[in-house]
Structures are given as C-alpha cells and as structure tokens.
Amino acid sequence: MASSAAWMLWILSAAFTSPENAALRVLVRESSLEVVRGDVVILPCSFFTSSHLSRLNIIWTMAPLSSPDSPVQVIVFDHGQVIENPSLISRVAFAGLPVSADIFLNDTRVSDAGVYRCMVNNPPEAADPGIGELVLNVLEPPSLPVCQWDGDLELGGSVRLSCSVAEGVPAPDIRWAKVDPEEIPLPVNREGEFSGSVRIVNVSSQMSGLYRCSASNVLGTENCYINLSIYSTPDGPSGLLQAVLLTLAMSLLLLALLMLILWLHRTGQDGRRRGRKAEEEGCYNEIRYTPSLMKRSFV
C-alpha cells in the first residue's frame, strides 16, 4: 500500500512538473528510529523525480555513533543492479524499488546503530544527489551481571561489593540492596556505564546476609547475588601470649597459697607436738618427785 501511494505521488509529480524545472527531492519520514536487537527494522527514504528511472542511483551509508565521520557503504542500487556490503549480505535489502529507496535490516545488532544517509541521484535532474538522514538506535536488554566481593569479612573489617554487566542499551541502571532479612537499598558508586560498587566499613554480625545487584533498563532486569558471612577470628599471637601469662600467674598464685596452707598446717602440727611433749615431761616430773616428798613427810 505504501509503495502504491509513493508510485502515485511520483506519477503526479512527473505529470505536473515541467522538464526544465525538474528537481529531485528526497524525503526521510523519520528522523530517528529504535529497534530491539534481533528484530527487523525498515529505514524509510522516499524520492520524487520527473525523469525516467533508467539511470537511477541510490546509495545508503552508515556512520557509527562513535565515529560519525567514518561512514561505510551499506547498500547501493545503480543502473538496475543491487550491491550489498559483504558484512551485511542476507541482512539488508531494498524494500520498495523502484518507487522508493526504503531498505530493511533484519537480525539487527548493536553494531547496526548509527547515522544512516540515503542519497538519490537520477540524471538528468539536479547534478547533486538528494540526501536524507536518520539515526538508528538498537536497544538491548541487560546481560546477566557478575557479582564479586573483596575485603575483610572479620568483625570491624571493610568489604567492597562490585557488580558489572557486559551488555545493555541504554546502559543499565545498577542498584545494590541487602535483601535478607529485609530489603535495604544501598548507595552505589558508579564505575563507568556498566558497573557499580558498594563499600561496607566496620562490618558487624548484623551485616551478614544476602545482597543483590540489579541491572535494569527499558527492556528488563537481571540480578546476581552475594551471601556475606561476617565472622570473628580467635585471638592473635599477642592475645594468646596474654592468656598464657595470665594462666601462669594464676598458677603461681595458687601454688603460693597452697604452700602457705601447707606451711601453716605443718607449723600447727609442730606446735601441738611440742605442747604434748611438755605435758608429758611435766607429768613425769610430778610422778618422779612425789615419792621423795612423801618420804620426807614421814621422817
């Protein structure tokens, strides 16, 4: 239907334009287009001419967005022959010859994005070809992100969580959140278009849990996860030495107390022995001298 309408417009233009005033006109109906990677897109380019089409010449070029001054040839129609860029064979073709210069791209790729120019020339009309221009953007969903961590998981340490994606147009939005036991968004440090990180300092046991990185754009969201377990390590060498010294000191103190108790016990036994001996000697003397005294009393 579109091709028939363009053909009728060409006939009307040819009928009501005098040869001496003939001028080729090119019209690109869209200034920019978007397509999802892998889909088919039609790049429109209409032209109006009053001359016969036997010498019609159409050239499509594309300049990558990253190199706008380095266009490459996409497809050419010249004197009835179509010539395709070897890298685009089977992916590019004219869609409306000879009444339009529309082309289509199938199995689109991110590398297809760029500034496309449609140049039409049909002698003997204007010597300079008419030119139309449009921008093609190829959208791409985020690839699966890669989550990594580095740092010290010991209590009081510092941990860095990083997340990066390899693909995504427009560039994915990177977000981090702690999701266990409840979701808590975390501030993200962007590191270029395709990565973002989070730094956690002075970690504690409450920071253990599941962390999620989300990479999102208009075409979807992909996630990756990291499970952090914060732990405490045994005492280091200095702590161990302190423990040994404390144990030794306590042992010496207990030993001293034990020796003191034994000494006191032994001293008490010796005192009791001396007391019993004195008592025995006193009794012996009493028994020994009593008869003499008795004897004296009877003399």
WOBELSUL-V867968 format. One record per residue. N is the residue number from 1. RES is the residue in three letters. PHI is phi in whole degrees, -180 to 180 (999 if undefined). PSI is psi in whole degrees, 0 to 359 (none if undefined). BURIAL is b if it has 16 or more other C-alpha atoms within 10 Angstrom, else e. Layout:
<<N:RES:PHI:PSI:BURIAL> <N:RES:PHI:PSI:BURIAL>>
This chain:
<<1:MET:999:316:e> <2:ALA:-65:322:e> <3:SER:-67:320:b> <4:SER:-64:318:e> <5:ALA:-64:318:e> <6:ALA:-64:322:b> <7:TRP:-64:318:b> <8:MET:-65:320:e> <9:LEU:-63:323:b> <10:TRP:-66:320:b> <11:ILE:-64:315:e> <12:LEU:-64:320:e> <13:SER:-64:318:e> <14:ALA:-67:325:b> <15:ALA:-73:325:e> <16:PHE:-106:8:e> <17:THR:-113:126:e> <18:SER:-75:146:e> <19:PRO:-56:322:e> <20:GLU:-70:339:e> <21:ASN:-104:9:e> <22:ALA:-63:139:b> <23:ALA:-151:128:b> <24:LEU:-72:135:b> <25:ARG:-126:139:b> <26:VAL:-120:136:b> <27:LEU:-132:124:b> <28:VAL:-105:118:b> <29:ARG:-75:342:e> <30:GLU:-128:139:e> <31:SER:-87:338:e> <32:SER:-154:151:e> <33:LEU:-137:153:e> <34:GLU:-125:142:e> <35:VAL:-143:146:b> <36:VAL:-84:136:b> <37:ARG:-48:130:b> <38:GLY:97:343:e> <39:ASP:-87:174:e> <40:VAL:-100:142:e> <41:VAL:-136:142:b> <42:ILE:-105:127:b> <43:LEU:-98:112:b> <44:PRO:-82:142:b> <45:CYS:-157:109:b> <46:SER:-104:149:b> <47:PHE:-136:153:b> <48:PHE:-128:125:b> <49:THR:-144:153:b> <50:SER:-107:0:b> <51:SER:-97:164:b> <52:HIS:-64:151:e> <53:LEU:-93:12:e> <54:SER:-67:337:e> <55:ARG:-114:21:e> <56:LEU:-63:136:b> <57:ASN:-134:125:b> <58:ILE:-128:131:b> <59:ILE:-130:127:b> <60:TRP:-108:132:b> <61:THR:-126:162:b> <62:MET:-138:131:b> <63:ALA:-112:120:b> <64:PRO:-57:148:b> <65:LEU:-59:330:b> <66:SER:-80:343:e> <67:SER:-139:70:e> <68:PRO:-63:342:e> <69:ASP:-97:12:e> <70:SER:-127:69:e> <71:PRO:-72:151:b> <72:VAL:-124:153:e> <73:GLN:-77:134:b> <74:VAL:-100:304:b> <75:ILE:-157:149:b> <76:VAL:-134:140:b> <77:PHE:-120:120:b> <78:ASP:-142:117:e> <79:HIS:52:45:e> <80:GLY:84:1:e> <81:GLN:-113:137:e> <82:VAL:-104:131:e> <83:ILE:-125:122:e> <84:GLU:-104:151:b> <85:ASN:-62:129:e> <86:PRO:-54:327:e> <87:SER:-75:349:e> <88:LEU:-115:9:e> <89:ILE:-58:134:e> <90:SER:77:356:e> <91:ARG:-111:346:e> <92:VAL:-132:145:b> <93:ALA:-164:158:b> <94:PHE:-75:144:b> <95:ALA:-109:349:b> <96:GLY:-148:23:b> <97:LEU:-61:144:e> <98:PRO:-97:7:b> <99:VAL:-90:350:b> <100:SER:-149:162:b> <101:ALA:-104:17:b> <102:ASP:-57:144:b> <103:ILE:-130:160:b> <104:PHE:-125:150:b> <105:LEU:-119:130:b> <106:ASN:-114:167:b> <107:ASP:48:51:e> <108:THR:-61:149:b> <109:ARG:-127:162:b> <110:VAL:-60:327:b> <111:SER:-69:348:e> <112:ASP:-78:349:b> <113:ALA:-67:139:b> <114:GLY:165:189:b> <115:VAL:-98:118:b> <116:TYR:-102:137:b> <117:ARG:-123:131:b> <118:CYS:-107:117:b> <119:MET:-116:124:b> <120:VAL:-122:134:b> <121:ASN:-137:134:b> <122:ASN:-143:82:b> <123:PRO:-57:147:b> <124:PRO:-93:18:e> <125:GLU:-68:189:b> <126:ALA:-41:135:e> <127:ALA:-63:320:e> <128:ASP:-82:132:e> <129:PRO:-68:151:b> <130:GLY:-76:145:b> <131:ILE:-129:133:b> <132:GLY:-121:152:b> <133:GLU:-139:142:b> <134:LEU:-149:160:b> <135:VAL:-109:130:b> <136:LEU:-109:126:b> <137:ASN:-112:129:b> <138:VAL:-105:115:b> <139:LEU:-86:151:b> <140:GLU:-146:132:b> <141:PRO:-70:159:b> <142:PRO:-64:144:b> <143:SER:-78:170:b> <144:LEU:-66:122:b> <145:PRO:-71:160:b> <146:VAL:-113:122:b> <147:CYS:-101:137:b> <148:GLN:-142:160:e> <149:TRP:-139:154:b> <150:ASP:-152:155:e> <151:GLY:132:203:e> <152:ASP:-118:116:b> <153:LEU:-87:5:b> <154:GLU:-75:151:b> <155:LEU:-50:130:b> <156:GLY:87:357:e> <157:GLY:-81:189:e> <158:SER:-130:136:b> <159:VAL:-129:139:b> <160:ARG:-116:125:e> <161:LEU:-104:127:b> <162:SER:-124:153:b> <163:CYS:-145:133:b> <164:SER:-143:149:b> <165:VAL:-124:152:b> <166:ALA:-93:335:e> <167:GLU:-139:159:b> <168:GLY:148:122:b> <169:VAL:-135:121:b> <170:PRO:-66:166:b> <171:ALA:-53:129:b> <172:PRO:-64:150:b> <173:ASP:-85:124:b> <174:ILE:-98:126:b> <175:ARG:-132:143:b> <176:TRP:-118:145:b> <177:ALA:-153:147:b> <178:LYS:-89:123:b> <179:VAL:-111:0:e> <180:ASP:-132:124:e> <181:PRO:-84:345:e> <182:GLU:-137:156:e> <183:GLU:-79:125:e> <184:ILE:-131:112:e> <185:PRO:-64:146:e> <186:LEU:-121:145:b> <187:PRO:-68:135:e> <188:VAL:-111:136:b> <189:ASN:-98:111:e> <190:ARG:-72:135:b> <191:GLU:-126:74:e> <192:GLY:89:186:e> <193:GLU:-76:337:e> <194:PHE:-121:19:b> <195:SER:-153:157:b> <196:GLY:-157:150:b> <197:SER:-136:164:b> <198:VAL:-132:135:b> <199:ARG:-112:128:b> <200:ILE:-115:121:e> <201:VAL:-111:156:e> <202:ASN:52:55:e> <203:VAL:-65:148:b> <204:SER:-131:173:b> <205:SER:-63:332:e> <206:GLN:-67:343:e> <207:MET:-88:358:b> <208:SER:-67:147:b> <209:GLY:145:191:b> <210:LEU:-97:130:b> <211:TYR:-117:141:b> <212:ARG:-124:136:b> <213:CYS:-109:130:b> <214:SER:-117:130:b> <215:ALA:-114:118:b> <216:SER:-132:142:b> <217:ASN:-144:193:b> <218:VAL:-65:344:e> <219:LEU:-100:356:e> <220:GLY:150:185:e> <221:THR:-136:139:b> <222:GLU:-126:148:b> <223:ASN:-128:154:b> <224:CYS:-139:162:b> <225:TYR:-134:153:b> <226:ILE:-135:134:b> <227:ASN:-107:115:e> <228:LEU:-100:136:b> <229:SER:-125:108:e> <230:ILE:-84:133:b> <231:TYR:-134:164:e> <232:SER:-113:139:e> <233:THR:-93:157:e> <234:PRO:-61:167:e> <235:ASP:-57:143:e> <236:GLY:-77:185:e> <237:PRO:-56:318:e> <238:SER:-65:318:e> <239:GLY:-66:322:e> <240:LEU:-66:319:e> <241:LEU:-63:318:e> <242:GLN:-62:320:e> <243:ALA:-66:319:e> <244:VAL:-64:315:e> <245:LEU:-64:321:e> <246:LEU:-65:317:e> <247:THR:-62:318:e> <248:LEU:-64:318:e> <249:ALA:-63:317:e> <250:MET:-63:322:e> <251:SER:-65:317:e> <252:LEU:-63:320:e> <253:LEU:-64:316:e> <254:LEU:-65:320:e> <255:LEU:-63:318:e> <256:ALA:-63:318:e> <257:LEU:-63:321:e> <258:LEU:-64:317:e> <259:MET:-64:321:e> <260:LEU:-63:317:e> <261:ILE:-63:317:e> <262:LEU:-63:320:e> <263:TRP:-65:316:e> <264:LEU:-64:320:e> <265:HIS:-64:315:e> <266:ARG:-67:319:e> <267:THR:-61:320:e> <268:GLY:-65:320:e> <269:GLN:-65:318:e> <270:ASP:-62:321:e> <271:GLY:-65:320:e> <272:ARG:-68:324:e> <273:ARG:-64:314:e> <274:ARG:-63:325:e> <275:GLY:-66:317:e> <276:ARG:-65:322:e> <277:LYS:-65:319:e> <278:ALA:-64:319:e> <279:GLU:-64:319:e> <280:GLU:-65:319:e> <281:GLU:-65:322:e> <282:GLY:-63:318:e> <283:CYS:-64:321:e> <284:TYR:-64:315:e> <285:ASN:-64:322:e> <286:GLU:-65:318:e> <287:ILE:-69:324:e> <288:ARG:-70:316:e> <289:TYR:-92:350:e> <290:THR:-65:314:e> <291:PRO:-59:320:e> <292:SER:-62:317:e> <293:LEU:-64:320:e> <294:MET:-66:322:e> <295:LYS:-65:319:e> <296:ARG:-64:327:e> <297:SER:-70:336:e> <298:PHE:-94:356:e> <299:VAL:-81:none:e>>
